[in-house]
Amino acid sequence: MKNPVPTWYLKDFHVQYLNGIPYKLKEPFDFSFLSEYGKVFKIWDEQASGCICFGVSNGEHKYFIKFAGVKTVNNYDLPVSDAIARLKAAVIKYKEMAHPLLIRLIEAKEIGNGYMIVFDWFDGENFSVETPILYEKFKALPINEKIYVFEEILRFHEYVVKCGYIAMDFNDYSPLYNFDAGEIKICDIDFYAKHTYIVGFGRVLGDQILMSPEEYRIGGLLDEVTMVYTMGATAFRLFSDDERDRSPEAWTLSTALYDVAKKAVSDDRDQRQQSIKQLIEEWRVAKC
């Protein structure tokens, strides 16, 4: 039986079903090729990247599949060809930054007049502020468990730097957390860039709370010091009573750790830690 579809879901979009699960697109599309991997059990159809994503299971194994080649509802009129090119470009990133904390790439191929990447499935959930129930569930975890998650995020991004990349568009949808197993994975590095990046016309894509001042300036230099800001802002999202309140009163950890995080989010680039490695070292010392 098909799940009921809310009336707001139908407006201006074409609704289709896979295994009784509704999803919306700007035009009809045939996803029968997904049956090669099993039965679809979850669909993400509102991605701003121009991709549509699926959870698929064959009974023995689960996959996360990302596809570009169709007009999605939140692609901001991004040409389908651009979404395909961007997804193709992402493949080399998953290969070059392969890491135990990154979801594992299985294969990538052209199919259905589009392009598809297949990943190993990870049983985790986003704890984004935009999913309040999961965000509050994460915030309620023991302090040591939350610190572990943050330090794993730092550890992965230290590796990103070693691979010659900088984190672009890192946000709280990027980490996945398995609340039962206490495990974390990073699931989205599609926009990460090689070396440094210069902001062109307008600002870059990203979560405003986690973005540094230079990401809003035309000609702004984005590099490892920019990543330091993002990691510091992530600390406030995880360890402050209010992510927008970066005062000592809202901070839930020690004063020493507050000082490290506050330094990382300085508007003055020269006042921040100058590398992810330095940020990790200062965090480690402050924890003692």
Residue frames relative to the residue before (quaternion, step in Angstrom):
aa qw qx qy qz dx dy dz
M 1.0000 0.0000 0.0000 0.0000 0.00 0.00 0.00
K 0.4411 -0.6894 0.5088 0.2671 3.54 -0.96 0.84
N 0.4841 -0.6385 0.5114 0.3104 3.55 -1.13 0.71
P 0.5316 -0.6242 0.4482 0.3563 3.64 -1.03 0.66
V 0.2776 -0.7652 0.5632 0.1423 3.57 -1.04 0.80
P 0.4262 -0.6982 0.5035 0.2781 3.65 -0.70 0.99
T 0.5958 -0.6025 0.3922 0.3580 3.57 -1.06 0.71
W 0.6277 0.5455 -0.3537 0.4281 3.61 1.04 -0.69
Y 0.5963 0.5950 -0.3436 0.4152 3.54 1.22 -0.61
L 0.6883 0.5293 -0.2724 0.4146 3.55 1.10 -0.72
K 0.5598 0.6699 -0.3802 0.3054 3.57 1.12 -0.66
D 0.8775 0.0116 -0.0543 0.4763 3.55 -0.87 1.10
F 0.6989 0.4302 -0.2778 0.4993 3.60 1.20 0.19
H 0.4172 -0.6615 0.5575 0.2785 3.51 -1.32 0.35
V 0.1836 -0.7992 0.5663 0.0829 3.59 -0.67 1.10
Q 0.0382 -0.7714 0.6352 -0.0047 3.54 -0.96 0.99
Y 0.2967 -0.7451 0.5682 0.1842 3.55 -1.32 0.17
L 0.0454 -0.7357 0.6731 0.0602 3.51 -1.24 0.63
N 0.8324 -0.0928 0.0070 0.5463 3.56 -0.55 1.22
G 0.7291 -0.4450 0.2282 0.4672 3.55 1.01 0.88
I 0.5917 0.5598 -0.3637 0.4519 3.60 1.30 -0.03
P 0.3051 -0.7714 0.5253 0.1896 3.61 -0.65 1.04
Y 0.0610 0.7610 -0.6458 0.0104 3.54 -1.19 0.57
K 0.2884 -0.7848 0.5299 0.1423 3.55 -1.11 0.64
L 0.0498 -0.7622 0.6453 -0.0073 3.52 -1.17 0.79
K 0.5694 -0.5834 0.4438 0.3721 3.57 -1.27 0.11
E 0.7825 0.0856 -0.0516 0.6146 3.57 1.31 -0.20
P 0.6088 -0.5616 0.4002 0.3921 3.61 -1.14 0.48
F 0.0236 0.7896 -0.6128 0.0208 3.56 -1.18 0.58
D 0.3624 -0.7381 0.5373 0.1874 3.54 -1.09 0.81
F 0.0681 -0.8171 0.5725 -0.0009 3.60 -0.49 1.22
S 0.2336 0.8133 -0.5076 0.1625 3.59 1.14 0.51
F 0.5711 0.6121 -0.3812 0.3923 3.62 1.17 -0.51
L 0.5560 0.6190 -0.3981 0.3862 3.61 1.18 -0.35
S 0.5421 0.6443 -0.3948 0.3676 3.58 1.20 -0.48
E 0.5087 0.6425 -0.4146 0.3957 3.59 1.24 -0.35
Y 0.7480 0.3922 -0.2018 0.4959 3.56 1.13 -0.69
G 0.7037 -0.4321 0.2617 0.4996 3.56 1.27 -0.18
K 0.7003 -0.4498 0.3659 0.4164 3.52 -1.23 -0.60
V 0.4226 -0.6993 0.5196 0.2498 3.56 -0.87 0.97
F 0.0702 -0.8147 0.5752 0.0215 3.58 -0.88 0.99
K 0.7880 0.1033 -0.0844 0.6011 3.60 1.26 -0.15
I 0.0948 -0.7964 0.5969 0.0209 3.56 -1.10 0.79
W 0.1369 -0.7452 0.6481 0.0774 3.55 -1.09 0.88
D 0.0056 -0.8591 0.5091 -0.0519 3.58 -0.25 1.24
E 0.6732 0.5021 -0.2980 0.4538 3.63 1.21 0.09
Q 0.2847 0.7787 -0.5095 0.2301 3.57 1.13 0.62
A 0.4348 -0.7037 0.5008 0.2548 3.60 -0.99 0.83
S 0.5695 0.6412 -0.3617 0.3657 3.58 1.25 -0.30
G 0.5101 -0.6249 0.4405 0.3940 3.58 1.21 -0.37
C 0.5988 0.5305 -0.3603 0.4798 3.57 1.31 0.17
I 0.2042 -0.7088 0.6506 0.1809 3.52 -1.34 0.34
C 0.1897 -0.8192 0.5386 0.0538 3.59 -0.89 0.93
F 0.1461 -0.8034 0.5763 0.0337 3.54 -1.15 0.72
G 0.2509 -0.6799 0.6583 0.2034 3.50 -1.31 0.53
V 0.0176 -0.8187 0.5709 -0.0595 3.58 -0.67 1.13
S 0.0568 -0.8036 0.5925 0.0081 3.58 -0.98 0.85
N 0.2282 -0.7634 0.5878 0.1402 3.55 -1.08 0.78
G 0.6610 -0.5065 0.2971 0.4673 3.56 1.28 0.27
E 0.7568 0.2922 -0.1670 0.5604 3.55 1.19 -0.59
H 0.8045 0.1038 -0.0180 0.5845 3.55 1.08 -0.72
K 0.2470 -0.7533 0.5924 0.1437 3.55 -1.17 0.69
Y 0.1413 -0.7857 0.5999 0.0531 3.53 -1.15 0.74
F 0.2339 -0.6940 0.6544 0.1885 3.51 -1.34 0.46
I 0.0694 -0.8286 0.5550 -0.0247 3.56 -0.57 1.20
K 0.1262 -0.7791 0.6132 0.0329 3.56 -0.87 1.05
F 0.0398 -0.8240 0.5641 -0.0338 3.58 -0.73 1.10
A 0.0816 -0.7526 0.6519 0.0437 3.55 -1.09 0.86
G 0.5002 0.6404 -0.4657 0.3506 3.57 -0.90 0.90
V 0.7102 0.3402 -0.2335 0.5703 3.54 1.31 0.25
K 0.5148 -0.6427 0.4682 0.3204 3.60 -1.16 0.56
T 0.1665 -0.8029 0.5688 0.0639 3.56 -0.36 1.27
V 0.6400 -0.5962 0.3422 0.3432 3.56 -1.22 0.46
N 0.7828 0.3054 -0.1570 0.5190 3.60 1.11 -0.58
N 0.3878 0.7492 -0.4670 0.2651 3.58 1.05 0.64
Y 0.3828 -0.7591 0.4591 0.2578 3.60 1.32 0.17
D 0.6534 -0.5541 0.2858 0.4295 3.56 1.03 0.97
L 0.2659 0.7469 -0.5477 0.2672 3.56 1.13 0.67
P 0.4637 -0.6766 0.4814 0.3090 3.63 -0.73 0.94
V 0.5759 -0.6004 0.4288 0.3522 3.56 -1.01 0.80
S 0.6322 0.5464 -0.3372 0.4337 3.58 1.00 -0.80
D 0.6348 0.5227 -0.3285 0.4646 3.61 1.08 -0.69
A 0.6446 0.5160 -0.3203 0.4643 3.57 0.98 -0.83
I 0.6401 0.5155 -0.3207 0.4708 3.57 1.02 -0.80
A 0.6619 0.5067 -0.3087 0.4582 3.59 0.88 -0.94
R 0.6597 0.5109 -0.3102 0.4555 3.59 0.96 -0.85
L 0.6615 0.4963 -0.3115 0.4680 3.58 0.98 -0.82
K 0.6215 0.5273 -0.3390 0.4698 3.59 1.04 -0.74
A 0.6636 0.5113 -0.3034 0.4540 3.57 0.97 -0.88
A 0.6145 0.5759 -0.3458 0.4137 3.59 1.14 -0.59
V 0.5561 0.6476 -0.3935 0.3413 3.59 1.09 -0.65
I 0.6681 0.4998 -0.3103 0.4557 3.58 0.86 -0.92
K 0.6135 0.5550 -0.3488 0.4404 3.59 1.10 -0.64
Y 0.6681 0.4851 -0.3053 0.4744 3.58 0.94 -0.85
K 0.6408 0.5082 -0.3232 0.4761 3.57 1.14 -0.58
E 0.7262 0.4470 -0.2503 0.4585 3.58 0.83 -0.99
M 0.7551 0.3338 -0.2048 0.5258 3.59 1.13 -0.55
A 0.2102 0.7964 -0.5361 0.1848 3.59 1.20 0.49
H 0.1335 0.7830 -0.5779 0.1874 3.56 -0.76 1.10
P 0.6160 -0.5660 0.3849 0.3899 3.63 -1.06 0.55
L 0.6953 0.4671 -0.2801 0.4690 3.61 1.14 -0.51
L 0.6440 0.4919 -0.3152 0.4939 3.59 1.29 -0.09
I 0.5338 -0.6133 0.4569 0.3608 3.59 -0.95 0.80
R 0.4574 -0.7402 0.4406 0.2209 3.55 -0.96 0.96
L 0.3686 -0.7147 0.5620 0.1936 3.53 -0.87 1.07
I 0.2159 -0.7811 0.5749 0.1127 3.58 -0.86 0.98
E 0.7671 -0.2292 0.1679 0.5752 3.57 0.84 -0.95
A 0.1340 -0.7539 0.6362 0.0948 3.53 -1.35 0.29
K 0.1440 0.8081 -0.5580 0.1217 3.56 -0.93 0.83
E 0.5098 -0.5954 0.5230 0.3348 3.51 -1.36 0.35
I 0.1802 0.7709 -0.5862 0.1720 3.55 -0.87 1.00
G 0.8405 0.1658 -0.1171 0.5024 3.58 -1.12 0.63
N 0.5990 -0.5714 0.3358 0.4494 3.59 1.13 0.68
G 0.6791 0.4086 -0.2976 0.5323 3.53 1.18 0.58
Y 0.4593 -0.6532 0.5203 0.3028 3.54 -1.21 -0.53
M 0.1117 -0.8154 0.5680 -0.0059 3.54 -0.96 0.93
I 0.1190 -0.7491 0.6464 0.0830 3.55 -1.12 0.78
V 0.1742 -0.7830 0.5932 0.0690 3.55 -0.92 0.97
F 0.0912 -0.8003 0.5926 0.0088 3.55 -0.82 1.09
D 0.5519 -0.5393 0.5074 0.3836 3.51 -1.31 0.32
W 0.4516 -0.6969 0.4878 0.2690 3.60 -0.96 0.84
F 0.1063 -0.7608 0.6356 0.0769 3.57 -1.14 0.70
D 0.3566 -0.7464 0.5245 0.2017 3.57 -0.75 1.05
G 0.3820 0.7023 -0.5117 0.3146 3.53 0.26 1.29
E 0.2958 -0.7481 0.5702 0.1663 3.54 -1.30 0.28
N 0.4819 -0.6240 0.5257 0.3195 3.55 -1.21 0.57
F 0.1615 -0.7710 0.6040 0.1214 3.57 -1.01 0.75
S 0.1307 0.8336 -0.5176 0.1419 3.53 0.98 0.97
V 0.5756 -0.5705 0.4570 0.3666 3.56 -1.22 0.52
E 0.6378 0.5273 -0.3255 0.4574 3.58 1.22 -0.40
T 0.6745 0.3216 -0.2836 0.6010 3.57 1.33 0.09
P 0.2285 -0.8604 0.4346 0.1365 3.58 0.47 1.26
I 0.6315 0.5427 -0.3530 0.4267 3.61 0.94 -0.78
L 0.7072 0.4412 -0.2634 0.4856 3.59 0.88 -0.94
Y 0.6115 0.5483 -0.3467 0.4530 3.58 1.07 -0.71
E 0.6830 0.4637 -0.2836 0.4878 3.59 0.91 -0.89
K 0.5975 0.5509 -0.3554 0.4617 3.58 1.12 -0.64
F 0.6643 0.4862 -0.3014 0.4812 3.56 0.99 -0.84
K 0.6614 0.5205 -0.3118 0.4409 3.58 0.90 -0.91
A 0.6700 0.5072 -0.2895 0.4582 3.58 1.18 -0.57
L 0.4682 0.6776 -0.4478 0.3481 3.61 1.25 -0.09
P 0.6249 -0.5139 0.4114 0.4198 3.59 -1.21 0.36
I 0.6394 -0.5666 0.3671 0.3679 3.57 -1.06 0.79
N 0.6700 0.5166 -0.3134 0.4312 3.60 0.83 -0.94
E 0.6396 0.5216 -0.3263 0.4607 3.57 1.07 -0.71
K 0.6624 0.4916 -0.3035 0.4769 3.59 0.98 -0.81
I 0.6238 0.5247 -0.3367 0.4713 3.58 1.04 -0.73
Y 0.6121 0.5528 -0.3391 0.4525 3.57 1.02 -0.80
V 0.6550 0.5120 -0.3121 0.4597 3.59 0.91 -0.93
F 0.6717 0.4950 -0.3028 0.4605 3.57 0.86 -0.94
E 0.6784 0.4919 -0.3012 0.4551 3.59 0.90 -0.85
E 0.6135 0.5193 -0.3524 0.4793 3.60 1.12 -0.55
I 0.6102 0.5307 -0.3457 0.4760 3.59 1.07 -0.70
L 0.6445 0.5087 -0.3122 0.4779 3.57 0.99 -0.84
R 0.6536 0.5303 -0.3155 0.4382 3.57 0.90 -0.95
F 0.6549 0.5024 -0.3234 0.4628 3.58 0.92 -0.83
H 0.7140 0.4597 -0.2763 0.4501 3.58 0.88 -0.87
E 0.5353 0.5537 -0.4162 0.4833 3.57 1.21 -0.23
Y 0.6494 0.5037 -0.3011 0.4836 3.57 1.06 -0.78
V 0.5869 0.5740 -0.3592 0.4440 3.60 1.06 -0.76
V 0.6552 0.5094 -0.3018 0.4692 3.57 0.96 -0.91
K 0.6504 0.5207 -0.3153 0.4543 3.59 0.94 -0.86
C 0.6705 0.4874 -0.2875 0.4798 3.57 1.16 -0.61
G 0.5561 -0.6422 0.3727 0.3734 3.58 1.30 -0.02
Y 0.5949 0.5651 -0.3618 0.4426 3.58 1.20 0.44
I 0.2152 -0.7112 0.6377 0.2030 3.51 -1.40 0.16
A 0.5094 -0.6583 0.4680 0.2968 3.56 -1.13 0.70
M 0.0190 -0.7676 0.6403 -0.0194 3.56 -0.82 1.08
D 0.8439 0.1009 -0.1140 0.5145 3.55 -0.99 0.91
F 0.2736 0.7142 -0.5876 0.2642 3.59 0.93 0.83
N 0.0987 0.7881 -0.5993 0.0997 3.58 -0.89 0.95
D 0.6662 -0.5376 0.3245 0.4023 3.58 -1.21 0.07
Y 0.5201 0.5448 -0.4578 0.4724 3.55 1.23 0.49
S 0.5514 0.6493 -0.3830 0.3574 3.59 1.22 -0.34
P 0.7266 0.3663 -0.2662 0.5168 3.65 0.88 -0.75
L 0.1644 -0.7299 0.6536 0.1144 3.54 -1.21 0.68
Y 0.0973 -0.8130 0.5732 0.0312 3.58 -0.89 0.90
N 0.2588 -0.7335 0.6114 0.1456 3.54 -0.96 0.97
F 0.3127 -0.8002 0.4842 0.1660 3.57 -0.20 1.30
D 0.6601 0.5120 -0.3143 0.4509 3.60 1.09 -0.62
A 0.7688 0.3551 -0.1830 0.4994 3.56 0.90 -0.95
G 0.3712 -0.7386 0.4844 0.2867 3.60 1.23 -0.36
E 0.4973 0.6533 -0.4169 0.3898 3.57 1.11 0.73
I 0.1859 -0.7838 0.5873 0.0794 3.56 -1.15 0.70
K 0.0257 -0.7567 0.6522 0.0355 3.54 -1.24 0.63
I 0.3441 -0.6656 0.6128 0.2510 3.54 -1.31 0.43
C 0.1730 -0.8519 0.4917 0.0509 3.57 -0.70 1.06
D 0.8059 0.2396 -0.1178 0.5284 3.64 1.11 -0.22
I 0.1157 0.7852 -0.5969 0.1175 3.57 -0.47 1.24
D 0.2399 0.8390 -0.4682 0.1387 3.57 1.30 0.32
F 0.7655 0.3756 -0.1981 0.4834 3.60 1.00 -0.79
Y 0.3876 0.7115 -0.5034 0.3001 3.60 1.21 0.08
A 0.2346 -0.8109 0.5307 0.0765 3.55 -0.98 0.88
K 0.5385 -0.6128 0.4773 0.3266 3.53 -1.22 0.55
H 0.8678 0.0279 -0.0405 0.4945 3.54 -1.04 0.95
T 0.7616 -0.3091 0.2477 0.5129 3.62 -0.82 -0.94
Y 0.2095 -0.7649 0.6006 0.1012 3.53 -1.30 0.37
I 0.2137 -0.7656 0.5948 0.1202 3.59 -0.97 0.85
V 0.4291 -0.7089 0.4989 0.2538 3.57 -0.79 1.05
G 0.2833 -0.7566 0.5682 0.1563 3.56 -0.87 1.01
F 0.8000 -0.2124 0.1753 0.5331 3.56 -1.07 -0.70
G 0.7997 0.1776 -0.1657 0.5490 3.59 -0.77 1.03
R 0.5865 -0.5826 0.4251 0.3687 3.55 -1.30 0.02
V 0.5653 -0.5910 0.4496 0.3592 3.54 -1.26 0.32
L 0.6138 -0.5471 0.4283 0.3747 3.53 -1.34 0.35
G 0.4055 0.7287 -0.4993 0.2352 3.58 -1.00 0.72
D 0.6103 -0.5228 0.4569 0.3814 3.51 -1.42 0.06
Q 0.4564 -0.7396 0.4172 0.2657 3.58 -0.43 1.21
I 0.6411 0.5382 -0.3325 0.4344 3.60 0.98 -0.77
L 0.7412 0.4142 -0.2141 0.4829 3.58 1.08 -0.72
M 0.6001 0.6086 -0.3460 0.3869 3.58 1.25 -0.18
S 0.4511 -0.6953 0.5046 0.2419 3.54 -1.04 0.89
P 0.6678 -0.5027 0.3552 0.4186 3.62 -1.20 0.35
E 0.6609 0.5335 -0.3279 0.4137 3.60 0.95 -0.79
E 0.5959 0.5767 -0.3638 0.4242 3.59 1.21 -0.39
Y 0.6662 0.4817 -0.2927 0.4884 3.57 1.28 -0.20
R 0.6649 0.5208 -0.2910 0.4494 3.60 1.26 -0.19
I 0.4485 -0.6484 0.5389 0.2967 3.55 -0.95 0.86
G 0.7906 0.2325 -0.2118 0.5254 3.55 -0.76 1.06
G 0.4129 0.7216 -0.4618 0.3092 3.58 1.30 0.07
L 0.3615 -0.7252 0.5482 0.2069 3.56 -1.00 0.89
L 0.1001 -0.7835 0.6126 0.0274 3.57 -0.73 1.12
D 0.1603 0.7860 -0.5690 0.1809 3.55 -0.64 1.15
E 0.7953 -0.2870 0.2034 0.4937 3.57 -1.20 -0.43
V 0.6126 0.5400 -0.3523 0.4572 3.59 1.10 -0.61
T 0.5942 0.5401 -0.3487 0.4833 3.58 1.17 -0.59
M 0.6340 0.5302 -0.3206 0.4628 3.57 1.02 -0.82
V 0.5911 0.5683 -0.3609 0.4444 3.58 1.07 -0.72
Y 0.6384 0.5224 -0.3216 0.4648 3.58 0.96 -0.88
T 0.6625 0.5178 -0.3045 0.4475 3.58 0.86 -0.97
M 0.6698 0.4881 -0.3000 0.4723 3.58 0.96 -0.84
G 0.6331 0.5196 -0.3284 0.4704 3.59 1.05 -0.72
A 0.6543 0.5031 -0.3029 0.4764 3.57 1.00 -0.87
T 0.6063 0.5431 -0.3440 0.4681 3.57 1.12 -0.66
A 0.6133 0.5481 -0.3414 0.4550 3.59 1.04 -0.77
F 0.6735 0.4795 -0.3026 0.4742 3.59 0.93 -0.83
R 0.6092 0.5399 -0.3558 0.4592 3.58 1.07 -0.63
L 0.7359 0.4316 -0.2316 0.4674 3.57 0.98 -0.83
F 0.8257 0.2825 -0.0926 0.4794 3.58 0.98 -0.84
S 0.6019 0.5081 -0.3825 0.4830 3.58 1.24 0.30
D 0.5579 -0.6003 0.4499 0.3548 3.57 -1.12 0.60
D 0.7649 0.0781 -0.0416 0.6380 3.56 1.24 -0.53
E 0.4541 -0.7375 0.4261 0.2613 3.58 -0.49 1.19
R 0.6700 0.4873 -0.2982 0.4740 3.59 1.18 -0.51
D 0.6541 0.4812 -0.2966 0.5026 3.56 1.31 -0.27
R 0.0420 -0.8266 0.5608 -0.0200 3.57 -0.32 1.25
S 0.3583 0.7256 -0.4971 0.3132 3.54 1.12 0.73
P 0.6321 -0.5297 0.3957 0.4040 3.61 -1.21 0.40
E 0.6245 0.5778 -0.3379 0.4024 3.59 1.07 -0.71
A 0.7084 0.4454 -0.2595 0.4821 3.59 1.09 -0.68
W 0.5590 0.6260 -0.3737 0.3949 3.58 1.26 -0.41
T 0.2835 -0.8088 0.5004 0.1226 3.61 -0.87 0.97
L 0.6502 0.4722 -0.3253 0.4984 3.59 1.28 -0.02
S 0.7607 -0.3778 0.2637 0.4572 3.57 -1.28 -0.26
T 0.6395 -0.5182 0.4062 0.3969 3.55 -1.31 0.36
A 0.6277 0.5480 -0.3362 0.4390 3.59 1.02 -0.79
L 0.6789 0.4638 -0.2911 0.4891 3.60 0.96 -0.84
Y 0.5827 0.5633 -0.3671 0.4564 3.58 1.12 -0.62
D 0.6572 0.5254 -0.3146 0.4393 3.57 0.88 -0.92
V 0.6392 0.5213 -0.3237 0.4636 3.58 1.04 -0.77
A 0.6893 0.4773 -0.2802 0.4675 3.58 0.88 -0.98
K 0.6500 0.5245 -0.3160 0.4500 3.58 0.98 -0.83
K 0.6204 0.5315 -0.3321 0.4715 3.56 1.06 -0.74
A 0.6539 0.5424 -0.3106 0.4263 3.58 0.97 -0.86
V 0.7535 0.3714 -0.2148 0.4982 3.60 1.07 -0.66
S 0.2702 0.7636 -0.5339 0.2426 3.57 1.12 0.59
D 0.4917 -0.6517 0.4895 0.3065 3.58 -1.00 0.80
D 0.6578 0.4661 -0.2831 0.5196 3.55 1.20 -0.61
R 0.4226 -0.7368 0.4712 0.2378 3.57 -0.45 1.21
D 0.6608 0.5367 -0.3108 0.4227 3.57 0.98 -0.82
Q 0.6644 0.5089 -0.2993 0.4583 3.59 1.21 -0.44
R 0.5784 0.5837 -0.3791 0.4254 3.60 1.24 -0.22
Q 0.6012 -0.4389 0.4724 0.4720 3.53 -1.33 -0.04
Q 0.4080 -0.7640 0.4578 0.2010 3.58 -0.90 0.89
S 0.7780 0.1409 -0.1225 0.5999 3.58 1.28 0.14
I 0.6040 -0.5320 0.4377 0.4006 3.56 -1.27 0.36
K 0.6069 0.5601 -0.3494 0.4426 3.58 1.06 -0.73
Q 0.6590 0.4940 -0.3083 0.4760 3.60 0.93 -0.86
L 0.6273 0.5325 -0.3309 0.4620 3.58 1.00 -0.80
I 0.6566 0.5067 -0.3059 0.4675 3.58 0.93 -0.89
E 0.6657 0.5092 -0.3063 0.4513 3.59 0.91 -0.90
E 0.6738 0.4813 -0.2997 0.4738 3.59 0.93 -0.86
W 0.6203 0.5356 -0.3331 0.4664 3.58 1.05 -0.73
R 0.6618 0.5192 -0.3000 0.4499 3.55 0.95 -0.95
V 0.6600 0.5007 -0.3042 0.4703 3.58 0.94 -0.87
A 0.6732 0.5078 -0.2942 0.4499 3.58 0.95 -0.90
K 0.6202 0.5629 -0.3339 0.4323 3.57 1.17 -0.54
C 0.6116 0.5965 -0.3437 0.3899 3.56 1.13 -0.65
